[in-house]
Amino acid sequence: MAASAPLPASPGSGAPAVVPIGLSEESLAVRDWVHDFAARVIRPAAAEWDEREETPWPILQEAAKVGLYGIDMLQTMHADQTGLLMAAVNEELFWGDAGIGLAIFGSHLASAGIFATGTPEQIVQWIPRCYGSPGDIHLGAYAITEPDSGSDVGSLRTRARRDGDDWVIDGNKCFITNGGIADVHVIVATVDPSLGHAGHASFVIDKGTPGLSMGAKHHKLGLRASHTAEVVLEGVRVPSENLLGGEERLEGRMARARERARTGTLEERGSSSALRTLELSRPIVGAQAVGIARAAYEYALDYAMTRVQFGRPIITNQGIAFTLADMCTEIDAARLLCWRAAYMGRAGHPFARAEGSMAKLKAGEVANWVTDQAISILGGWGYVRDLPVQRWHRDAKIYTIFEGTREIQRRVIARAISGGASEPR
Ligand SMILES: Cc1cc2nc3c(=O)[nH]c(=O)nc-3n(C[C@H](O)[C@H](O)[C@H](O)COP(=O)(O)OP(=O)(O)OC[C@H]3O[C@@H](n4cnc5c(N)ncnc54)[C@H](O)[C@@H]3O)c2cc1C
């Protein structure tokens, strides 16, 4: 950092100051432990891995060694009956750094897909393989998006065809977190394109399976410590055991969809397992955005208290103080929406008003607005790469894009509150 940067000694390094609604003593201890790791290990490494734009293997190893990356952590989070711990853990990790946070959390996208769709045997067999062990770290990837199928998930072109006892998969995926370098790829493909979502099936594919390869690596605006790439599938042959949920369930779902198409009823529209996985993960993704926003807000608050212009700290200007008050309020509002949806998801309450999408929409918008305001409060120092605020703003942008763009979240909410009347017929 430049010697002349007018900064407080330790800007924005405060402990989580969240009202711990619903978190047990044990969960609070886990959250604080994750915060400590984020402050000690992740944040000091953030600028380096952002510049290197590579998977931060040494940080993953450190996280695995202490039990933060791996099946044990997953079990700890799932043991929490409130559903809030996973949101709280994500907020702390991404407060540390979003790119490294996603490098650590990215395998959960794959394990969540396996958990949502797999049989009990498949869950036991495949989820541990997404993480490996501290001495042999594995990664998971969850691949839906394709060059011609982004928001319109129903139009997937990656095709899975039955061939004897096997399935053969062909297609191209893009923007895949851990794509091509993962040990386990969960690939969502279409078995019957005429059925839209209902014709989709998810397959687990081991590293080294012939025909699966990495395409181009994407070079990104933010989240640069998280690997994102295309995945190419050319005649990838997997045994029928790799179809998540099994043949019977897939056949049953497709038969019901064909019957609905014949009778013209539209219920269950958009209810594929891939969409359910996304809706349940949205509050957690929202919590990540809250973590980024909180990092930027804390930094800007410390700066405003310290930076003197016109003979007094800039926070004595109401324009600055009120902006910080709004930043703090918006972050808390976003967190509460995320926690509500995380709680509902865990308790099995249906998202009748698309509460998962509401949480992700609000948190993404808050992260973008807060990080933008933080840059303004730091003036020129907000804009230079010596300080992290610009990185937080770059990282925040993705939260209006992935796991459903801001427009798609609004579309999902509109459809839920209007009983489908908002959809073109
Ligand atoms: C860093 C990163 C990591 C990612 N990780 C993964 C991953 O691990 N796995 C995975 O499967 N995918 C992943 N994605 C893909 C991501 O989910 C998609 O980029 C996203 O869903 C949007 O799809 P698209 O980029 O094709 O945009 P498009 O769908 O082409 O959208 C373009 C624009 O049109 C708008 N639009 C489209 N349809 C409508 C509509 N009906 N109404 C209003 N507006 C509309 C969109 O909101 C957007 O503004 C990742 C992307 C990035 C950048």
Ligand as a Chemical Component Dictionary entry (heavy atoms), coordinates in Angstrom:
data_LIG
# 
_chem_comp.id                   LIG 
_chem_comp.type                 NON-POLYMER 
_chem_comp.pdbx_formal_charge   0 
_chem_comp.three_letter_code    LIG 
# 
loop_
_chem_comp_atom.comp_id 
_chem_comp_atom.atom_id 
_chem_comp_atom.alt_atom_id 
_chem_comp_atom.type_symbol 
_chem_comp_atom.charge 
_chem_comp_atom.model_Cartn_x 
_chem_comp_atom.model_Cartn_y 
_chem_comp_atom.model_Cartn_z 
_chem_comp_atom.pdbx_ordinal 
LIG C1  C1  C 0 -18.345 -16.238 -12.542 1  
LIG C2  C2  C 0 -19.485 -17.097 -13.002 2  
LIG C3  C3  C 0 -19.677 -18.338 -12.409 3  
LIG C4  C4  C 0 -20.738 -19.151 -12.845 4  
LIG N1  N1  N 0 -20.856 -20.410 -12.325 5  
LIG C5  C5  C 0 -21.761 -21.265 -12.882 6  
LIG C6  C6  C 0 -21.791 -22.634 -12.493 7  
LIG O1  O1  O 0 -21.006 -23.075 -11.651 8  
LIG N2  N2  N 0 -22.685 -23.454 -13.092 9  
LIG C7  C7  C 0 -23.560 -23.003 -14.047 10 
LIG O2  O2  O 0 -24.346 -23.811 -14.555 11 
LIG N3  N3  N 0 -23.573 -21.705 -14.447 12 
LIG C8  C8  C 0 -22.679 -20.825 -13.883 13 
LIG N4  N4  N 0 -22.646 -19.520 -14.300 14 
LIG C9  C9  C 0 -23.565 -19.077 -15.337 15 
LIG C10 C10 C 0 -24.631 -18.089 -14.860 16 
LIG O3  O3  O 0 -25.547 -18.742 -14.025 17 
LIG C11 C11 C 0 -25.281 -17.462 -16.113 18 
LIG O4  O4  O 0 -24.319 -16.568 -16.648 19 
LIG C12 C12 C 0 -26.567 -16.752 -15.816 20 
LIG O5  O5  O 0 -27.574 -17.680 -15.494 21 
LIG C13 C13 C 0 -27.077 -15.898 -16.973 22 
LIG O6  O6  O 0 -27.081 -16.600 -18.183 23 
LIG P1  P1  P 0 -26.408 -15.935 -19.480 24 
LIG O7  O7  O 0 -25.058 -15.473 -19.067 25 
LIG O8  O8  O 0 -26.509 -16.880 -20.608 26 
LIG O9  O9  O 0 -27.294 -14.642 -19.768 27 
LIG P2  P2  P 0 -28.643 -14.572 -20.647 28 
LIG O10 O10 O 0 -29.619 -15.569 -20.150 29 
LIG O11 O11 O 0 -28.304 -14.591 -22.094 30 
LIG O12 O12 O 0 -29.190 -13.131 -20.255 31 
LIG C14 C14 C 0 -28.731 -11.932 -20.881 32 
LIG C15 C15 C 0 -29.596 -10.789 -20.357 33 
LIG O13 O13 O 0 -30.973 -10.988 -20.769 34 
LIG C16 C16 C 0 -31.805 -10.946 -19.622 35 
LIG N5  N5  N 0 -32.956 -11.844 -19.796 36 
LIG C17 C17 C 0 -32.957 -13.110 -20.284 37 
LIG N6  N6  N 0 -34.203 -13.615 -20.262 38 
LIG C18 C18 C 0 -35.003 -12.663 -19.747 39 
LIG C19 C19 C 0 -36.381 -12.581 -19.425 40 
LIG N7  N7  N 0 -37.234 -13.592 -19.667 41 
LIG N8  N8  N 0 -36.868 -11.440 -18.876 42 
LIG C20 C20 C 0 -36.036 -10.393 -18.643 43 
LIG N9  N9  N 0 -34.725 -10.410 -18.910 44 
LIG C21 C21 C 0 -34.202 -11.530 -19.450 45 
LIG C22 C22 C 0 -30.912 -11.391 -18.474 46 
LIG O14 O14 O 0 -31.443 -10.986 -17.218 47 
LIG C23 C23 C 0 -29.615 -10.702 -18.828 48 
LIG O15 O15 O 0 -29.679 -9.358  -18.432 49 
LIG C24 C24 C 0 -21.614 -18.683 -13.857 50 
LIG C25 C25 C 0 -21.423 -17.416 -14.429 51 
LIG C26 C26 C 0 -20.362 -16.642 -14.040 52 
LIG C27 C27 C 0 -20.147 -15.310 -14.718 53 
# 
loop_
_chem_comp_bond.comp_id 
_chem_comp_bond.atom_id_1 
_chem_comp_bond.atom_id_2 
_chem_comp_bond.value_order 
_chem_comp_bond.pdbx_ordinal 
LIG C1  C2  SING 1  
LIG C2  C3  SING 2  
LIG C2  C26 DOUB 3  
LIG C3  C4  DOUB 4  
LIG C4  N1  SING 5  
LIG C4  C24 SING 6  
LIG N1  C5  DOUB 7  
LIG C5  C6  SING 8  
LIG C5  C8  SING 9  
LIG C6  O1  DOUB 10 
LIG C6  N2  SING 11 
LIG N2  C7  SING 12 
LIG C7  O2  DOUB 13 
LIG C7  N3  SING 14 
LIG N3  C8  DOUB 15 
LIG C8  N4  SING 16 
LIG N4  C9  SING 17 
LIG N4  C24 SING 18 
LIG C9  C10 SING 19 
LIG C10 O3  SING 20 
LIG C10 C11 SING 21 
LIG C11 O4  SING 22 
LIG C11 C12 SING 23 
LIG C12 O5  SING 24 
LIG C12 C13 SING 25 
LIG C13 O6  SING 26 
LIG O6  P1  SING 27 
LIG P1  O7  DOUB 28 
LIG P1  O8  SING 29 
LIG P1  O9  SING 30 
LIG O9  P2  SING 31 
LIG P2  O10 DOUB 32 
LIG P2  O11 SING 33 
LIG P2  O12 SING 34 
LIG O12 C14 SING 35 
LIG C14 C15 SING 36 
LIG C15 O13 SING 37 
LIG C15 C23 SING 38 
LIG O13 C16 SING 39 
LIG C16 N5  SING 40 
LIG C16 C22 SING 41 
LIG N5  C17 SING 42 
LIG N5  C21 SING 43 
LIG C17 N6  DOUB 44 
LIG N6  C18 SING 45 
LIG C18 C19 SING 46 
LIG C18 C21 DOUB 47 
LIG C19 N7  SING 48 
LIG C19 N8  DOUB 49 
LIG N8  C20 SING 50 
LIG C20 N9  DOUB 51 
LIG N9  C21 SING 52 
LIG C22 O14 SING 53 
LIG C22 C23 SING 54 
LIG C23 O15 SING 55 
LIG C24 C25 DOUB 56 
LIG C25 C26 SING 57 
LIG C26 C27 SING 58 
# 
